[in-house]
Amino acid sequence: WSWLLWSALVTGARCFSQFNQGQCVGELGEVEEDDCCQNPHYGHKDTDGQCRSCGPPVWSPWSSWSYCNILCGDGVSSENQDVFWHRPIRMKGPASRVRVSQGVFVRSAKGWSLWQAWSSCTVSCGEGGVRTRHRVCSGPPECHAACTGPSDETEECPTSITCPVHGGWSGWSGWTECSGPCIAGSNIPSRTRRRSCSSPTPSADTRPPGNRCPGDELQRQGCTGLPNCPVDGGWGAWAPAGKCSASCGEGLQLSARTCDQPTPKYGGQFCAGPSTKATVCQVVCPVDGFWSGWSNWGECSSSCIPQGQAPVRTRSRSCTNPAPSTSPPGKGCSGERSQAQNCDQLPNCPVDGGWSSWTSFSACPVTCGVGLQVSDRKCNNPPANNPARHGQLVAFSGTPHADCGATPDGGPKIESQACSNLPPCP
């Protein structure tokens, strides 16, 4: 068959539910060939009446070997195979083959062999199926008298099985309305359409039951052409309050928020309400310190003025009126915490005299003969000082101090020695 002939026949065909060894069984009706051949096990007949498979093209079984082409010697015999086809296609492999045979005239004939087993029925279901069986003549072809009668027998199949009806889809329904009027973020509305496995409905009471329709009963499609839905704005969280307006005491601090949770889009409304707010704040003020009053003067450090240093008296005050705060820190008091004052109005203290060290011996007063050298010590270390002698009225706990009196060692105040190493006087 040429491709042009096949194209002329492809529009309409008689569809059969089974293709078996070149035979179409179980006619379903006349449909388009492509619709019939959605099932690869089906077969169809075109206007030429030849049955073709909806499945891929396959070779038929090999035919029986032909008789040897000579009666004696070496010759050849052949066998053939046909293509069961749905579309014009070039098959791989030979359609016929030959073999070497010997032509031997055998005069003795053995006759027919026993009948072979019946073949399978030409249909697996429905009526009109046939089966065949074969027997072999054991004598050579030249001995026609050895075998009389047919070598093949054909009969109708003894039983019939109801063929299953496989389901077919109806046409798609129209699309439903979209599930929403606009697209809200990643939520895209969708629409659906349906079809039913009812053209035909698969049989349920056959063995095996009919196949259900392949594919989905429902189709869903996103309505991507819709506009975006308006998004109303929403306030974000309040920002932390700012710095208080007062450095201490009562003031105000501001907080702000932004309309970005979410930001209004596609014509949505802006957030309602204020974007700022003020709250009262209290800041603790620092307390600076202040002095309390001075205390009374204390007693003098001595009842009289000792030699070289006058006695003193002191008074103090504290930074507690009020004390400076620690948090926040206040300023401390400025100035001195205590004062000292000399007791100049007291009398001088009496001082006992003390002997000084011995002076060096004086020079010899003469230049010849024997002379006298003198060394002394004075009551000036320190000099004696008795305020009572100068008219000062001072009360003492002991005996008033006086001059040096006797020397510490009981010796004299003056010592002398002779200088006799001089030359004699003339």
C-alpha positions as a Markdown table, in Angstrom:
| # | Residue | x | y | z |
|---|---|---|---|---|
| 1 | Trp | 0.0 | 0.0 | 0.0 |
| 2 | Ser | 1.2 | 3.4 | -0.9 |
| 3 | Trp | 1.1 | 6.3 | 1.6 |
| 4 | Leu | -1.5 | 8.1 | -0.6 |
| 5 | Leu | -3.9 | 5.2 | -0.4 |
| 6 | Trp | -3.5 | 5.0 | 3.3 |
| 7 | Ser | -4.1 | 8.7 | 3.7 |
| 8 | Ala | -7.4 | 8.4 | 1.8 |
| 9 | Leu | -8.6 | 5.7 | 4.1 |
| 10 | Val | -7.5 | 7.2 | 7.4 |
| 11 | Thr | -10.6 | 9.3 | 8.0 |
| 12 | Gly | -13.2 | 6.5 | 8.7 |
| 13 | Ala | -12.9 | 2.8 | 9.6 |
| 14 | Arg | -14.8 | -0.1 | 11.1 |
| 15 | Cys | -13.4 | -0.6 | 14.6 |
| 16 | Phe | -12.9 | -4.1 | 16.2 |
| 17 | Ser | -12.1 | -4.9 | 19.8 |
| 18 | Gln | -9.5 | -7.6 | 19.0 |
| 19 | Phe | -6.9 | -8.3 | 16.3 |
| 20 | Asn | -5.7 | -11.9 | 16.2 |
| 21 | Gln | -3.4 | -13.3 | 13.5 |
| 22 | Gly | -4.8 | -11.0 | 10.8 |
| 23 | Gln | -8.4 | -11.4 | 11.8 |
| 24 | Cys | -10.6 | -8.6 | 13.2 |
| 25 | Val | -13.1 | -9.8 | 15.8 |
| 26 | Gly | -15.8 | -8.0 | 17.9 |
| 27 | Glu | -16.9 | -5.1 | 15.8 |
| 28 | Leu | -17.6 | -1.9 | 17.8 |
| 29 | Gly | -18.8 | 0.3 | 15.0 |
| 30 | Glu | -17.5 | 2.9 | 12.5 |
| 31 | Val | -15.3 | 5.6 | 14.0 |
| 32 | Glu | -12.3 | 7.6 | 13.1 |
| 33 | Glu | -9.3 | 5.4 | 12.8 |
| 34 | Asp | -7.2 | 7.5 | 15.3 |
| 35 | Asp | -10.0 | 7.2 | 17.9 |
| 36 | Cys | -10.3 | 3.4 | 17.3 |
| 37 | Cys | -6.5 | 2.9 | 17.7 |
| 38 | Gln | -6.2 | 4.6 | 21.1 |
| 39 | Asn | -6.2 | 0.9 | 22.2 |
| 40 | Pro | -3.2 | -0.9 | 20.7 |
| 41 | His | -5.0 | -4.3 | 21.0 |
| 42 | Tyr | -7.9 | -3.2 | 18.6 |
| 43 | Gly | -8.1 | -3.8 | 14.9 |
| 44 | His | -9.8 | -1.9 | 12.1 |
| 45 | Lys | -11.0 | -2.5 | 8.5 |
| 46 | Asp | -10.9 | 0.2 | 5.8 |
| 47 | Thr | -12.8 | 0.3 | 2.6 |
| 48 | Asp | -10.6 | -2.4 | 1.1 |
| 49 | Gly | -11.9 | -4.9 | 3.7 |
| 50 | Gln | -8.4 | -5.9 | 4.9 |
| 51 | Cys | -8.1 | -6.2 | 8.7 |
| 52 | Arg | -5.2 | -4.2 | 10.2 |
| 53 | Ser | -3.8 | -4.1 | 13.7 |
| 54 | Cys | -3.8 | -0.9 | 15.8 |
| 55 | Gly | -0.6 | -2.0 | 17.4 |
| 56 | Pro | 2.9 | -1.9 | 16.0 |
| 57 | Pro | 3.4 | -4.0 | 12.8 |
| 58 | Val | 4.6 | -7.6 | 13.4 |
| 59 | Trp | 5.4 | -10.6 | 11.2 |
| 60 | Ser | 2.9 | -13.4 | 10.9 |
| 61 | Pro | 4.1 | -17.0 | 11.8 |
| 62 | Trp | 6.1 | -18.7 | 9.0 |
| 63 | Ser | 4.0 | -20.7 | 6.6 |
| 64 | Ser | 4.7 | -24.4 | 6.0 |
| 65 | Trp | 7.7 | -25.2 | 3.8 |
| 66 | Ser | 6.7 | -25.6 | 0.1 |
| 67 | Tyr | 7.4 | -28.8 | -1.8 |
| 68 | Cys | 10.9 | -29.3 | -3.1 |
| 69 | Asn | 11.2 | -27.9 | -6.5 |
| 70 | Ile | 12.6 | -31.2 | -8.0 |
| 71 | Leu | 11.8 | -34.8 | -7.5 |
| 72 | Cys | 15.4 | -36.0 | -7.4 |
| 73 | Gly | 18.6 | -34.5 | -6.2 |
| 74 | Asp | 19.1 | -31.2 | -4.4 |
| 75 | Gly | 16.6 | -28.5 | -4.7 |
| 76 | Val | 15.0 | -25.7 | -2.6 |
| 77 | Ser | 11.8 | -25.2 | -0.7 |
| 78 | Ser | 10.5 | -21.9 | 0.7 |
| 79 | Glu | 8.3 | -20.4 | 3.4 |
| 80 | Asn | 6.7 | -17.0 | 3.7 |
| 81 | Gln | 5.4 | -14.5 | 6.3 |
| 82 | Asp | 3.0 | -11.6 | 6.0 |
| 83 | Val | 2.9 | -8.2 | 7.8 |
| 84 | Phe | 0.0 | -7.3 | 10.0 |
| 85 | Trp | 0.1 | -3.5 | 9.8 |
| 86 | His | -1.7 | -0.4 | 10.9 |
| 87 | Arg | 0.5 | 2.3 | 9.3 |
| 88 | Pro | 2.7 | 1.8 | 6.1 |
| 89 | Ile | 6.1 | 0.9 | 7.5 |
| 90 | Arg | 9.1 | -1.0 | 6.2 |
| 91 | Met | 9.7 | -4.1 | 8.2 |
| 92 | Lys | 13.2 | -5.4 | 9.1 |
| 93 | Gly | 14.0 | -9.0 | 8.0 |
| 94 | Pro | 13.0 | -11.2 | 5.0 |
| 95 | Ala | 9.5 | -12.0 | 4.0 |
| 96 | Ser | 10.5 | -15.4 | 2.7 |
| 97 | Arg | 13.3 | -17.9 | 3.1 |
| 98 | Val | 14.5 | -21.0 | 1.3 |
| 99 | Arg | 16.3 | -24.2 | 2.2 |
| 100 | Val | 18.0 | -27.0 | 0.4 |
| 101 | Ser | 15.9 | -30.2 | 0.0 |
| 102 | Gln | 16.4 | -33.5 | -1.8 |
| 103 | Gly | 13.8 | -34.8 | -4.2 |
| 104 | Val | 13.5 | -38.5 | -3.5 |
| 105 | Phe | 10.8 | -40.6 | -5.1 |
| 106 | Val | 9.4 | -42.8 | -2.4 |
| 107 | Arg | 7.0 | -45.4 | -3.6 |
| 108 | Ser | 5.8 | -46.6 | -0.3 |
| 109 | Ala | 3.3 | -44.2 | 1.4 |
| 110 | Lys | 2.4 | -44.2 | 5.1 |
| 111 | Gly | -0.8 | -42.0 | 4.9 |
| 112 | Trp | -2.1 | -39.4 | 7.3 |
| 113 | Ser | -0.7 | -38.7 | 10.7 |
| 114 | Leu | -3.0 | -38.1 | 13.7 |
| 115 | Trp | -4.8 | -34.7 | 13.9 |
| 116 | Gln | -2.8 | -32.0 | 15.8 |
| 117 | Ala | -4.4 | -30.1 | 18.6 |
| 118 | Trp | -6.9 | -27.4 | 17.9 |
| 119 | Ser | -5.5 | -23.9 | 17.5 |
| 120 | Ser | -6.7 | -21.1 | 19.7 |
| 121 | Cys | -9.9 | -19.4 | 18.8 |
| 122 | Thr | -9.6 | -16.5 | 16.4 |
| 123 | Val | -11.4 | -14.3 | 18.9 |
| 124 | Ser | -10.9 | -14.1 | 22.7 |
| 125 | Cys | -14.5 | -12.9 | 23.2 |
| 126 | Gly | -17.7 | -12.5 | 21.3 |
| 127 | Glu | -19.2 | -14.8 | 18.6 |
| 128 | Gly | -18.0 | -15.8 | 15.2 |
| 129 | Gly | -14.6 | -17.1 | 16.2 |
| 130 | Val | -13.2 | -20.3 | 14.6 |
| 131 | Arg | -10.4 | -22.7 | 15.3 |
| 132 | Thr | -8.4 | -25.0 | 13.1 |
| 133 | Arg | -6.4 | -28.2 | 13.3 |
| 134 | His | -3.9 | -29.8 | 11.0 |
| 135 | Arg | -2.6 | -33.3 | 10.0 |
| 136 | Val | 0.5 | -34.3 | 8.0 |
| 137 | Cys | 0.7 | -36.8 | 5.1 |
| 138 | Ser | 3.7 | -39.0 | 5.8 |
| 139 | Gly | 4.1 | -40.1 | 2.2 |
| 140 | Pro | 5.7 | -37.9 | -0.5 |
| 141 | Pro | 3.6 | -35.5 | -2.5 |
| 142 | Glu | 3.9 | -37.7 | -5.6 |
| 143 | Cys | 1.9 | -40.4 | -3.8 |
| 144 | His | -1.6 | -38.9 | -3.8 |
| 145 | Ala | -3.2 | -42.2 | -3.2 |
| 146 | Ala | -1.5 | -42.4 | 0.3 |
| 147 | Cys | -3.5 | -39.5 | 1.7 |
| 148 | Thr | -7.1 | -38.6 | 0.8 |
| 149 | Gly | -9.2 | -35.8 | 2.3 |
| 150 | Pro | -8.2 | -32.4 | 3.7 |
| 151 | Ser | -5.1 | -31.7 | 5.7 |
| 152 | Asp | -6.9 | -28.9 | 7.7 |
| 153 | Glu | -10.2 | -28.7 | 9.5 |
| 154 | Thr | -12.0 | -25.6 | 10.7 |
| 155 | Glu | -14.9 | -25.2 | 13.0 |
| 156 | Glu | -16.7 | -22.6 | 15.1 |
| 157 | Cys | -15.4 | -22.1 | 18.6 |
| 158 | Pro | -17.6 | -24.1 | 21.0 |
| 159 | Thr | -18.1 | -21.2 | 23.5 |
| 160 | Ser | -18.5 | -17.5 | 23.3 |
| 161 | Ile | -17.4 | -14.9 | 25.9 |
| 162 | Thr | -18.9 | -11.5 | 26.1 |
| 163 | Cys | -16.2 | -9.0 | 25.2 |
| 164 | Pro | -15.4 | -6.2 | 27.7 |
| 165 | Val | -16.3 | -2.7 | 26.7 |
| 166 | His | -13.5 | -0.3 | 27.4 |
| 167 | Gly | -14.4 | 3.2 | 28.5 |
| 168 | Gly | -14.1 | 6.3 | 26.4 |
| 169 | Trp | -14.1 | 9.9 | 27.5 |
| 170 | Ser | -16.9 | 12.2 | 26.7 |
| 171 | Gly | -16.1 | 15.7 | 25.6 |
| 172 | Trp | -14.8 | 18.3 | 28.0 |
| 173 | Ser | -17.4 | 20.5 | 29.7 |
| 174 | Gly | -17.1 | 24.3 | 29.6 |
| 175 | Trp | -14.8 | 26.1 | 32.1 |
| 176 | Thr | -16.4 | 27.1 | 35.4 |
| 177 | Glu | -16.1 | 30.7 | 36.7 |
| 178 | Cys | -12.8 | 31.6 | 38.4 |
| 179 | Ser | -12.8 | 31.0 | 42.1 |
| 180 | Gly | -12.1 | 34.6 | 42.9 |
| 181 | Pro | -12.3 | 38.1 | 41.2 |
| 182 | Cys | -8.6 | 39.0 | 41.6 |
| 183 | Ile | -5.2 | 37.6 | 42.5 |
| 184 | Ala | -4.3 | 38.0 | 46.2 |
| 185 | Gly | -0.5 | 37.6 | 46.6 |
| 186 | Ser | 0.5 | 34.0 | 45.7 |
| 187 | Asn | -3.2 | 32.9 | 45.9 |
| 188 | Ile | -4.2 | 32.7 | 42.2 |
| 189 | Pro | -7.9 | 31.8 | 41.6 |
| 190 | Ser | -8.6 | 28.8 | 39.4 |
| 191 | Arg | -11.3 | 27.4 | 37.2 |
| 192 | Thr | -12.1 | 23.8 | 36.3 |
| 193 | Arg | -13.7 | 21.6 | 33.6 |
| 194 | Arg | -14.8 | 18.0 | 33.7 |
| 195 | Arg | -15.4 | 15.0 | 31.4 |
| 196 | Ser | -16.9 | 11.6 | 32.1 |
| 197 | Cys | -15.9 | 8.1 | 31.2 |
| 198 | Ser | -19.2 | 7.4 | 29.4 |
| 199 | Ser | -18.5 | 7.3 | 25.8 |
| 200 | Pro | -18.8 | 4.3 | 26.2 |
| 201 | Thr | -19.0 | 3.4 | 29.9 |
| 202 | Pro | -16.6 | 0.6 | 30.7 |
| 203 | Ser | -18.4 | -2.8 | 31.2 |
| 204 | Ala | -18.4 | -4.1 | 34.7 |
| 205 | Asp | -20.1 | -7.5 | 34.3 |
| 206 | Thr | -17.6 | -9.0 | 31.7 |
| 207 | Arg | -14.7 | -11.1 | 32.6 |
| 208 | Pro | -12.3 | -9.3 | 32.5 |
| 209 | Pro | -14.2 | -6.0 | 33.0 |
| 210 | Gly | -13.7 | -3.1 | 30.6 |
| 211 | Asn | -10.8 | -0.7 | 31.1 |
| 212 | Arg | -11.4 | 2.6 | 32.7 |
| 213 | Cys | -10.5 | 5.7 | 30.7 |
| 214 | Pro | -6.9 | 6.8 | 31.1 |
| 215 | Gly | -6.1 | 10.3 | 32.2 |
| 216 | Asp | -7.8 | 12.8 | 34.5 |
| 217 | Glu | -11.5 | 13.4 | 34.9 |
| 218 | Leu | -10.9 | 17.0 | 36.1 |
| 219 | Gln | -8.7 | 19.7 | 34.8 |
| 220 | Arg | -7.7 | 22.8 | 36.8 |
| 221 | Gln | -6.4 | 26.0 | 35.3 |
| 222 | Gly | -5.0 | 29.2 | 37.0 |
| 223 | Cys | -6.8 | 32.4 | 36.2 |
| 224 | Thr | -3.5 | 34.3 | 35.7 |
| 225 | Gly | -5.2 | 37.1 | 33.6 |
| 226 | Leu | -7.1 | 38.5 | 36.6 |
| 227 | Pro | -6.0 | 41.9 | 38.2 |
| 228 | Asn | -4.2 | 42.0 | 41.5 |
| 229 | Cys | -6.5 | 42.4 | 44.6 |
| 230 | Pro | -6.2 | 45.8 | 46.5 |
| 231 | Val | -4.0 | 45.4 | 49.6 |
| 232 | Asp | -4.9 | 47.7 | 52.5 |
| 233 | Gly | -2.0 | 49.0 | 54.6 |
| 234 | Gly | -1.3 | 47.8 | 58.1 |
| 235 | Trp | 0.6 | 49.5 | 60.9 |
| 236 | Gly | 4.0 | 48.1 | 61.9 |
| 237 | Ala | 5.1 | 47.8 | 65.5 |
| 238 | Trp | 5.8 | 51.1 | 67.4 |
| 239 | Ala | 9.5 | 52.0 | 67.4 |
| 240 | Pro | 11.2 | 52.4 | 70.8 |
| 241 | Ala | 10.5 | 55.8 | 72.4 |
| 242 | Gly | 13.1 | 58.5 | 71.7 |
| 243 | Lys | 15.0 | 60.5 | 74.3 |
| 244 | Cys | 13.1 | 62.5 | 76.9 |
| 245 | Ser | 12.8 | 66.2 | 76.1 |
| 246 | Ala | 13.8 | 67.2 | 79.6 |
| 247 | Ser | 17.3 | 66.7 | 81.0 |
| 248 | Cys | 15.7 | 66.2 | 84.4 |
| 249 | Gly | 12.2 | 66.3 | 85.8 |
| 250 | Glu | 9.1 | 65.8 | 83.6 |
| 251 | Gly | 9.2 | 65.8 | 79.8 |
| 252 | Leu | 7.9 | 64.1 | 76.7 |
| 253 | Gln | 9.3 | 61.4 | 74.5 |
| 254 | Leu | 8.0 | 60.4 | 71.0 |
| 255 | Ser | 7.4 | 57.0 | 69.3 |
| 256 | Ala | 6.7 | 56.4 | 65.6 |
| 257 | Arg | 5.3 | 53.6 | 63.5 |
| 258 | Thr | 5.2 | 52.9 | 59.7 |
| 259 | Cys | 2.4 | 51.7 | 57.5 |
| 260 | Asp | 4.3 | 48.8 | 56.0 |
| 261 | Gln | 2.7 | 45.6 | 57.5 |
| 262 | Pro | 1.7 | 45.4 | 54.7 |
| 263 | Thr | 2.4 | 48.5 | 52.5 |
| 264 | Pro | -0.8 | 49.5 | 50.7 |
| 265 | Lys | -0.8 | 48.4 | 47.0 |
| 266 | Tyr | -3.0 | 48.1 | 44.0 |
| 267 | Gly | -5.4 | 50.9 | 45.3 |
| 268 | Gly | -5.6 | 49.6 | 48.8 |
| 269 | Gln | -6.3 | 52.1 | 51.7 |
| 270 | Phe | -3.6 | 53.7 | 53.8 |
| 271 | Cys | -3.4 | 52.9 | 57.5 |
| 272 | Ala | -5.9 | 54.8 | 59.7 |
| 273 | Gly | -4.7 | 56.6 | 62.8 |
| 274 | Pro | -1.7 | 58.6 | 63.9 |
| 275 | Ser | 1.9 | 57.5 | 63.0 |
| 276 | Thr | 3.4 | 59.1 | 66.1 |
| 277 | Lys | 2.5 | 59.3 | 69.8 |
| 278 | Ala | 4.0 | 61.1 | 72.9 |
| 279 | Thr | 4.3 | 59.8 | 76.4 |
| 280 | Val | 5.2 | 61.6 | 79.6 |
| 281 | Cys | 8.7 | 60.8 | 80.9 |
| 282 | Gln | 10.3 | 61.4 | 84.3 |
| 283 | Val | 14.0 | 62.0 | 84.6 |
| 284 | Val | 15.6 | 62.1 | 88.1 |
| 285 | Cys | 17.4 | 65.3 | 88.6 |
| 286 | Pro | 20.8 | 65.3 | 90.3 |
| 287 | Val | 21.0 | 66.8 | 93.8 |
| 288 | Asp | 24.1 | 69.0 | 94.5 |
| 289 | Gly | 25.6 | 68.9 | 98.0 |
| 290 | Phe | 25.5 | 71.8 | 100.4 |
| 291 | Trp | 27.4 | 72.5 | 103.6 |
| 292 | Ser | 25.9 | 72.2 | 107.0 |
| 293 | Gly | 26.8 | 75.0 | 109.6 |
| 294 | Trp | 30.3 | 75.1 | 111.2 |
| 295 | Ser | 30.6 | 73.3 | 114.5 |
| 296 | Asn | 32.0 | 75.1 | 117.6 |
| 297 | Trp | 35.7 | 75.6 | 118.0 |
| 298 | Gly | 37.4 | 72.7 | 119.8 |
| 299 | Glu | 39.8 | 73.0 | 122.7 |
| 300 | Cys | 43.4 | 74.3 | 122.0 |
| 301 | Ser | 46.0 | 71.6 | 121.6 |
| 302 | Ser | 47.9 | 73.0 | 124.6 |
| 303 | Ser | 47.3 | 75.2 | 127.6 |
| 304 | Cys | 50.3 | 77.4 | 126.9 |
| 305 | Ile | 52.4 | 78.3 | 123.9 |
| 306 | Pro | 55.4 | 76.1 | 123.7 |
| 307 | Gln | 58.6 | 77.5 | 122.3 |
| 308 | Gly | 58.7 | 77.5 | 118.5 |
| 309 | Gln | 55.0 | 76.5 | 117.7 |
| 310 | Ala | 51.7 | 77.8 | 118.9 |
| 311 | Pro | 48.9 | 75.4 | 119.8 |
| 312 | Val | 45.8 | 75.3 | 117.5 |
| 313 | Arg | 42.1 | 74.6 | 117.7 |
| 314 | Thr | 39.7 | 73.3 | 114.9 |
| 315 | Arg | 36.1 | 73.3 | 113.8 |
| 316 | Ser | 34.4 | 71.3 | 111.0 |
| 317 | Arg | 31.3 | 71.1 | 108.8 |
| 318 | Ser | 29.7 | 68.3 | 106.7 |
| 319 | Cys | 28.3 | 68.2 | 103.1 |
| 320 | Thr | 24.9 | 67.0 | 104.2 |
| 321 | Asn | 22.5 | 69.9 | 103.8 |
| 322 | Pro | 21.7 | 68.1 | 101.5 |
| 323 | Ala | 24.2 | 65.4 | 100.6 |
| 324 | Pro | 25.0 | 65.1 | 96.8 |
| 325 | Ser | 23.0 | 62.3 | 95.0 |
| 326 | Thr | 24.8 | 59.3 | 93.7 |
| 327 | Ser | 22.5 | 58.3 | 90.7 |
| 328 | Pro | 22.5 | 60.6 | 88.9 |
| 329 | Pro | 25.6 | 62.0 | 90.6 |
| 330 | Gly | 25.2 | 65.4 | 92.1 |
| 331 | Lys | 28.0 | 68.0 | 92.6 |
| 332 | Gly | 29.9 | 67.9 | 95.9 |
| 333 | Cys | 30.3 | 70.8 | 98.2 |
| 334 | Ser | 33.0 | 73.3 | 97.2 |
| 335 | Gly | 35.3 | 74.6 | 99.9 |
| 336 | Glu | 37.1 | 73.2 | 103.0 |
| 337 | Arg | 35.6 | 70.7 | 105.3 |
| 338 | Ser | 37.5 | 71.9 | 108.4 |
| 339 | Gln | 39.4 | 75.0 | 109.7 |
| 340 | Ala | 42.3 | 75.4 | 112.1 |
| 341 | Gln | 43.1 | 78.5 | 114.2 |
| 342 | Asn | 46.3 | 79.3 | 116.3 |
| 343 | Cys | 45.7 | 79.8 | 120.1 |
| 344 | Asp | 47.6 | 83.0 | 120.2 |
| 345 | Gln | 45.9 | 84.3 | 123.3 |
| 346 | Leu | 47.6 | 81.6 | 125.6 |
| 347 | Pro | 50.7 | 82.4 | 127.7 |
| 348 | Asn | 54.1 | 81.0 | 126.8 |
| 349 | Cys | 55.1 | 77.8 | 128.5 |
| 350 | Pro | 58.1 | 78.0 | 131.0 |
| 351 | Val | 61.4 | 76.7 | 129.7 |
| 352 | Asp | 64.1 | 75.2 | 131.9 |
| 353 | Gly | 67.6 | 76.4 | 131.1 |
| 354 | Gly | 70.1 | 74.0 | 129.7 |
| 355 | Trp | 74.0 | 74.0 | 129.8 |
| 356 | Ser | 75.8 | 74.5 | 126.6 |
| 357 | Ser | 79.0 | 72.6 | 125.7 |
| 358 | Trp | 82.4 | 73.6 | 127.0 |
| 359 | Thr | 84.1 | 76.3 | 125.0 |
| 360 | Ser | 87.7 | 75.9 | 123.7 |
| 361 | Phe | 90.5 | 77.0 | 126.1 |
| 362 | Ser | 91.4 | 80.6 | 125.7 |
| 363 | Ala | 94.8 | 81.7 | 124.4 |
| 364 | Cys | 97.6 | 81.8 | 126.9 |
| 365 | Pro | 97.6 | 85.4 | 128.2 |
| 366 | Val | 101.4 | 85.6 | 128.6 |
| 367 | Thr | 104.3 | 85.0 | 126.2 |
| 368 | Cys | 106.7 | 83.7 | 128.8 |
| 369 | Gly | 106.7 | 81.9 | 132.0 |
| 370 | Val | 103.5 | 80.4 | 133.2 |
| 371 | Gly | 100.0 | 81.6 | 132.3 |
| 372 | Leu | 96.3 | 80.5 | 132.8 |
| 373 | Gln | 93.9 | 79.4 | 130.1 |
| 374 | Val | 90.1 | 79.4 | 130.7 |
| 375 | Ser | 87.1 | 77.3 | 129.3 |
| 376 | Asp | 83.4 | 77.8 | 130.3 |
| 377 | Arg | 79.9 | 76.7 | 129.6 |
| 378 | Lys | 76.7 | 78.8 | 129.7 |
| 379 | Cys | 73.0 | 78.3 | 130.7 |
| 380 | Asn | 71.7 | 79.0 | 127.1 |
| 381 | Asn | 70.8 | 75.6 | 125.7 |
| 382 | Pro | 68.1 | 76.6 | 126.0 |
| 383 | Pro | 68.0 | 79.8 | 128.0 |
| 384 | Ala | 65.8 | 79.6 | 131.0 |
| 385 | Asn | 62.4 | 81.3 | 130.6 |
| 386 | Asn | 60.0 | 81.7 | 133.5 |
| 387 | Pro | 56.9 | 83.7 | 132.6 |
| 388 | Ala | 56.1 | 84.3 | 136.3 |
| 389 | Arg | 59.2 | 86.5 | 136.5 |
| 390 | His | 57.8 | 88.7 | 133.8 |
| 391 | Gly | 54.5 | 89.4 | 135.6 |
| 392 | Gln | 52.5 | 86.7 | 133.6 |
| 393 | Leu | 49.8 | 85.1 | 135.6 |
| 394 | Val | 50.1 | 81.4 | 134.6 |
| 395 | Ala | 48.8 | 78.5 | 136.6 |
| 396 | Phe | 51.3 | 75.6 | 136.5 |
| 397 | Ser | 50.7 | 72.1 | 137.7 |
| 398 | Gly | 54.3 | 71.9 | 139.1 |
| 399 | Thr | 57.2 | 74.0 | 140.3 |
| 400 | Pro | 57.9 | 77.0 | 138.1 |
| 401 | His | 60.9 | 76.6 | 135.8 |
| 402 | Ala | 64.1 | 78.5 | 136.7 |
| 403 | Asp | 67.7 | 79.0 | 135.5 |
| 404 | Cys | 70.1 | 76.1 | 135.0 |
| 405 | Gly | 71.2 | 75.9 | 138.5 |
| 406 | Ala | 73.8 | 73.2 | 139.2 |
| 407 | Thr | 75.5 | 71.6 | 136.3 |
| 408 | Pro | 74.4 | 68.2 | 135.2 |
| 409 | Asp | 77.6 | 66.6 | 136.4 |
| 410 | Gly | 77.9 | 68.7 | 139.6 |
| 411 | Gly | 81.1 | 70.3 | 138.2 |
| 412 | Pro | 82.1 | 74.0 | 137.8 |
| 413 | Lys | 80.8 | 76.4 | 135.2 |
| 414 | Ile | 84.4 | 77.5 | 134.5 |
| 415 | Glu | 87.6 | 75.4 | 134.1 |
| 416 | Ser | 91.2 | 76.6 | 133.8 |
| 417 | Gln | 94.6 | 75.1 | 133.0 |
| 418 | Ala | 98.2 | 76.4 | 133.2 |
| 419 | Cys | 100.1 | 77.1 | 130.0 |
| 420 | Ser | 103.7 | 76.3 | 131.0 |
| 421 | Asn | 105.3 | 75.5 | 127.7 |
| 422 | Leu | 106.4 | 79.1 | 127.3 |
| 423 | Pro | 110.0 | 80.3 | 127.4 |
| 424 | Pro | 111.2 | 81.7 | 130.7 |
| 425 | Cys | 110.7 | 85.3 | 131.2 |
| 426 | Pro | 113.9 | 87.4 | 131.0 |
